[in-house]
Amino acid sequence: MHEITPNNENIADALRNGFGRKRVLVVGDLMLDRYIWGIVERISPEAPVPVLSPGREATRAGGAGNVALNLAGLGLEVAVAGFAGEDENRDRVLEILAGYDIDTTAVVTLADRPTVTKTRVIAGHQHVLRIDSEDLSDIDSGDRDRLFKAVTGKLGVDAIILSDYAKGVLTTRLCQRLIELAKESCIPVLADPKGFDFSKYAGASALTPNLLELSRAGGVPADRTDDLVQAARAYVDALGLQFLVLTRGPDGMILVAQDQTIHSPAKAREVFDVSGAGDTVIASVAAAMLGDLDYVDMLHMANLAAGFVVGRVGTVAIDQTSLMRALHAEEQAPSESVYGLDELLLLVDDWRNREQRIVFTNGCFDIVHAGHVSYLHKAAREGDKLIVGINTDESVRALKGDTRPINGQDDRACVVAALAAVDAVVLFDEETPLELIKALQPDVLVKGADYSKDQVVGAAEVESHGGRVVLVPLIEGKSTSELVRKIAG
C-alpha cells in the first residue's frame, strides 16, 4: 500500500468541465434532515438533561437526496428514485431537490408511512439529541413494483448509485435486478452499502463502505488495517468489483483494486460533523469515474470533498467552487497564520459554521509599532476572529512611493501574524482591499478613527449584508511615517 501523488490540475480540469455533464441516477432511501440550533446554558432541575433555548431551524435533503445534491453540486445531471410519504416532509425534500434541477419524477409516494425524517438538536456545534421518524415495516409488493417501473424509465444514464441507508428501498432483489439491467447497457453501478451482507451488491462496479461497515461485514477488527485491506480485496474478488473505497475517518481513505492498493490521508483540519460524509464520498467517486480520472486522482478528490463537508455542522453537499478552493488551498504553503485567499475562504467557512463573527481590517504595517498593536487588539475585541489584509510591496509603492515599503511583504505579514490578537493574515495586490472584503464578507469592518465612515472602503458592502463598520481610536504620535522620518535623520 502506498500513499498517493495526485495531479491536482487533472482534477481541476474535470471540475471545470462538470465531469462531462454526465447523467447519474441515484436509487435509495430519501430522507429529510431537520436541524434545530440553540443554546444550552443550564441543566434541567427536573432531570439531569440540558435545557435548550431554540434558535434557528433548517431542513436539508438527506440520504439518497444528499447524494443527488453532491452530484448536482459537482455539475452532473441527476435523477433520484425512492419512496417518500404523503406529507409535508416529502414536499420539502422535493422542493429542495428541485432547486438544484434534480429530476424527482421517479420518487414514489406511499400513503401509509411517513417520509423518513431525522431531527437533530444542536447546541453550538455539539449534537444534543436526534429524533428519527420512520416506518421500517415491509413495503407492499405493489409499491415496490411501482418503484421498479419508475426506475427502469430512468436507465438512460451514464452511472447508477445505490444509496443504502437500510430503510427498506434497496432489497437484495431490487439491487440485483438493477445491476443486471445496468450490465446489459454497460452502465457502472456504485453502492454505498449497509448491513452485514455485501452480496446483495454483487456485480456492482464499486463499493464505498466506512470502517465500521467493512469491519462488521468482513468479520475483522476495525483497528487492524492489514486485515481490513485483505477483507476489501476479498470482496473485490468475490463480488466482481472494479474497486472498493474504504473510508476511515481521521485516517483517510484506502482504495483497493485487483492490482493495487492506494492510501490517501485525511484532509479535514477539524471534524465537526460526519453526517453525510459517505454521501459526498460516493458522489465524488462516481463523478471522478465519469470524468475519466485515474484511481489516484479519484481518491484524492473524494478525500478533499469529504474533508470539506465534515468541517461543517449538519448535512452539507460539496460543490464545484468549494472543491476548487480546496484544490487551490493545497498549493499554498502558509506560514503560521498567513494564508492565500482560497485557503482563507475555507477557514472563514469553518468559522462561520461555528457561528463566529469575522472582523476585518487592513493596512501596510510597514514598521509595526505600539500603535499598530493597540489598534489590532481593539479590532479583535469587535468579534471572534480577526483577519488582517496587508498590502503587497507593489501595492504599497503605488500608495506611498518608490521608497516604501521599508520591510518586504513576507516580513510584514509574518510579524503581524505573530500577534496574539490576529487570527489570519492575507496579502492583497490592489490599492484598496475592496475585492478582498467582497470575497470575505466580514461581519465587522474596522478602520482607524482618522477616517470618517464615508471614507472607509468596503463600508457599504459590509453594511449591505447586515455587517457593521467600527472606527477605532488611534494612539497619538504613533505612525510608521514618523518612524521613517526619524530613521532618515
N, C-alpha and C positions, 0 to 999 in steps of 0.2 A: 504493500500500500504506500502511495506517495502523495505528498501534497501537490497542489496544482499551481501552474503558472499560466493564468488565463490571459487572453488577448482582449483587453477592455474595448479596443476600437472595433473589433468584430461585434461585440455585444452592443455597443453604441450604434453601429450601422443597422443592426437588426431592430433596435428600438426606434430609430428614426423612420424605418420602413414599416413600422407597426407589424413586424413579423409577417410581412407579405399580405396583411389584412385577411389572413386565413379565417375559415369558419369553424367554430367549435360548438359541439352540443354537450351540455352538462346535464347528466341524469342523476338524480339523487334526492336527498332529504332537504326540502326547503324549510327555512326557519325565519322567524322574526327575532332579532336580538333587541331587547329593550333595556335601556340604561337609566338609572336614577342616581344622579350625583348629589351628594350632600356633605354636611359637616357633622362630625361626631365630637362633642365636647364633654360628654358625661356618660356615666353608666346608669341604667335604669334602677331606681330604688325597689322596683317590683321583682326584678330578676337580674342576674348578672349578664345583661346584654347591653350593647351600645345603643344610645338614643341618637337617631339620625335626624337632623333638620334638612329635609329635602330641598334641593335647589333646582337645577335644570334637568330635563329629561330628553332622551334622544332614542330614535329607533333606527336600526340598520338591518339589512338583509344578511342572514346568516346561513351556514351550511352550504348547500349547493348554490344558493343565491350569492353568497360571498365569493365562491369560486368564479361564478359568472362575472361579478363585479371586477375581480382581479384581472380576468381575461380582457374585459372591455377596457379597463384602465390601461392595459398594455397595447391596445389598438386593434384587437381582433374582433371579428363579428361573432356574436354569441347568441345561442338559443338555450333555454333551460326547460327541463321537464321534471315533473314530480307531482306530489299531492299537496293540497292545501285545504283548509277548512272553509266553510261558507261563513266567513266572519270578517270583522274589520281588520284583523291582523293580516289575513290574506290580502285584503285590498291595499294595505300599507306596503307589504312586500312587493306586490306587483307594481305599485306606484314607484317605489324606489328603483326597481329594475328598469321600468320604462324610461326613467330619467336618464339612463345610460344606453338607450336604444337596444336593450336586450329583449329578444323575442320570447314572450311568455305564453304563446298560444298552445304549447304542449303541457301546460300546467293543468292538472285535472282537479276539479273541486269535489270534495267529499262533504256531504251534508251531515254525516253522523259523527264527525270528530273535529276537534279544533285544529287550527294551524299551529304547528309546533312553535312554541314561544318560550324564550329564555329571558327572564327578567333579572338583571344584575344590579345590586345596590352597592354603590361605591362611595367611600369616604376618602376624599383626596384622590390618590391613585391606588387605594387599598380596597380590594373586594371584601365586602362585609357579608353578603348573602346572595345566593342565586335561587330563583324560583322557576321551576320548569312546568309548563302547561302543555300536556301531550297525552295522546291515547295510543298505547302500543299494542292494542288488541289486533287480531288478524283483520286484514283488509279484504273486503269482499272480492271474489274472483272476477265478477263483472267489472268492478272498478279497476282491477289490475289489467284486464283486457283493454279497457278504455285507454289506460296509460300506454300500454304497448302499441296500440294503434296510433296514438298521438306521437310516440317516439319514432316509429317507422316512417312517419310522414316527414321527419326532420333529418333523415340519414344522408342527405346530400351535403355532407360537411367534410372537413379535412381531418378532424380528430374528434374523439368522444372521450369525455371524462366521466368516470363513475365516482360520485361524491357520496361515500357511505358513512352515515352517522348512526347506523343501526336503529333507525326509526321506522323501518318497515317497507321502504321503497325497493331497495336493492336485494331482492331474494336471489338465491342461487340460480333459480330458473331464469329470472329476468337477465341477470348478468351473463349467463351462458348464451341465451338467445341473442343478446345484443353483440356479444363478442363474435359469435358465428356470423351474424349478418355483416358486421364490420369487416371480418376477414374476407368475405366474398367480394367486397368493394375495396379491399386494401386500405382500410381506414384504421389508423392506430387507435388503441384504446388504453387509457391510463386510469388507474384506480387508486384512490386514497382509501385504504382498507380499514375495516373494523372487525372485531371478533377474533376467535381463535383459529378459524379455518379459512386459510387463504385460497383453498382450492376452488372456491366459488369464482375466483378471478382467473382461472386457468385459461391460457391463450391470450391474455392481455399483453400489451407491449411493455408496460411498466407499472410498478407499484411504488408508492411513497409512504411507507409506514413510519411511525415515530419509534423511538427507542422502546417504550413500554409495549407497543403493539407487536413489534417483531420479537421481543423477549418472550411474551406470552404465547404467541403463535408458534414460535420455534422451540419453546421449552428450554431456553438458555438464560443464564443470569444477565441482567441488564448492565452490569458493570464489567463484563468480560468482552472487550471489543473483538478479539480474535474469534471467539465463539459466535458473536453476532454476525460477523462478516461471513463465517462459514455457513451460518443459517441462511443468510441472504443469498449466498451463492447456490445453496441447495434449492431455494425457491426459484431462482432464475432458471436452473436446470429442470426442475420438476414441473414448473408451470409454463415453461416455454417463453419466458420473458426475454425482452432485449436487455433490460437492466432493472435494477431496484435502487431507489434512493432512500437511504436511512437517515432520518433527521434526529439529531442527538442534542437538541437544545444548546447549552453553552459550549458543547464540544464540537459544534459544527455539523457537517453532513458527510456521509460516505456514499459514493456511487459504486455499485457492484455490477459489473457486466461479466459475460462469459470469459473475456480475455483480459480484464483489467479491474483494478480497484483504485478509486481516487478519493482522497480526503480533502475537504475544504473547511478551514477553521471558521468559527462563528464570527459574524460581522457586527453584531449589536454591541453598542457601547454600554447601554443599560437596558435591562429587561423589565418592562412594566406589566406586560400582559401578553400571554401566549395565545389568547383567543384568536382563532382564525389563521394562525401561522401555517398550519397544514394546508389550508385552502390556498394561501399565497404560494406555497412551495409547488403544489401540483399544477397550478395555473402557470407559474413561471417555467416549470419543466416542459409543459405542453407547448408554451409559446416558443421556448428555445428549440424544441424539436422541430416545430413547424418553420422556424426561422433558419433551419439547417446549421445551427451551432453544434460544435462537437461536444463531447461529454464534459471536457474541462470547462469550457465557457458556460455550458448549461448549468453545471453545478455551482459555479461561481455566481452566476446571475441569480439563481434561486436562493443562494445564501445571502446575497446582498438584499434581495427583496424581503426575505424573512427577517433579516436584521432591522429593516426599516419598520415593519409592522409590529414587531414585539416591543419596540421602543415607544409605542403609543398605547394609551389605555382604551380598551374596547376593541371591537371588531373593526379593523381598518384594512382597506384594499390598497394594493400597490398601484402606481400609475406611471406613465412614461416619464413625466417630469421628475418625480421623486427618485426613480431608479437612475435616471441620467445624472441627477445631482450626486447620488451615492457613488456612481462610477467616477465622476469628476473629483469627488472628495478623496478618493483613493490615490489620485495623482498628487494630492497636496502633501506636503511634509511640514505640518505646523510645528512651531517651536513654542512649547508651553501653551499659552493661550492666544497665539497668533494664528488666524485662520484665513484660508481662502473663502470666497463668498459661498461657493457651493457647500463646503464643509460647515460654514457658519449657519446657513439656512437649515441644514439638518439639525444642528444643535438648537436653533431657535424653535424649530418644530417640537423638539423634545421638551423644551422649557414651557412652551405654550400648552402642550398636552398635560403638563403638571400644574396648569393654571398659574404660572409665574409671570409677573409683569416685567416687560422688557423695556429698559431705559437705553436711549442712545444719545451720545454726544460726539463731537468731533473737534479736530484741531490739528495743528502742525506738530506741537510738542517737541520743538527743536532742541531746546535745552530744558529738561524737566526740572522745575524748581518747586519751592514750597507752595506757591500759588496754585500750580497745577495739581499738586497732591490734595490740597484743601478742596479745590473745585471738584475733583473726581470723587472724593469721599462724600461731598454734599450731593452730587449727582446720583451716586449709588443708593443713597437713602430714599430716593424717589420711587424705587421699585425693588424687584428681587434680583434681576440680572442686569449688569451694566456692560454695554457694548461701546467701544471707543473706535470711531473711524479716524484714521490718520492719513493725512495727505502724503502721497508718494513724493520722491525727490523732484520729479518733473512738475508735479502739481504745486509744490512749494515754490519752485523757481518762477512759475507763472504768476504766483501771488506776490512774492516778496523780492524778486530779482535774482540775478545770477550769483550773488554772494551767499545765498541761502539755499539749502539748509546747512547748518554747521555739522550736524550729525546725519548720517545716512538713514534711509527709511527703515532698514532692518534693525539698526541700533535703536532708533527711536521707538519702534514697535516693541522691541524686546524689553526696554526699560519700562514702558507704560504697562505692558502685560504682567510685569513682575509686581505691580502694586496690588495690595490686598483688596482694594475696592473694585478692581477691574476683573470682569469675568471673561471677556473676549475682546480681541483687537483685530481689526480688518483694515487693510490698506485700500485707498481709492485714488484713482488717477485723475479724476476731473477736478476742476477748480472748486466745485461745491459737492456736497455729499447727497444731492437730491436723488439721484438714481439709486444710491445705496439705501436711503430712507424709504423709498418706494418699495424696494425689494424686501427689506426687513420689517416694515410696518410696525415700528416700536409703539408701545403703549404710552411712553413718555419721551419727549424730546427736550433735552436740556441744553441751554446756552448760557453764557455769562451775562450778567446784568448790565454790561456795557452795550448790549444790544437792546433794541425795543422789539416787541413781539412781531411787528410787521416786517422787521428786518431778518427774521430767522428763516433761513432756507429750510423748506420742508414743513413749516408750521401748518400751512393749510392742508397738506396731505395727511398729516398725523391727526389733525382735528376732524378731518372728513370721515375717518373710521372710528371715531369716539375716543381718540387719544388726547393727551394734553401737552401743553408747552410750559416749561418751567424755566424761569430766569434766575440763575444762582448768583448771589453777591460774590465779588472777587476781592482778594486781599490787595489793598492799595500798595503801589510801589513795587509790585512783583510782576515782571514781564520778561519774556525772552529778549525782546528788542533792547531793553535797558541793559541786560546782561551782556549782550553782544557789544554795545557801545562801551561798557566798562572794559571788556576784554581787549577791544581795539585801542583802548587808551585815550 
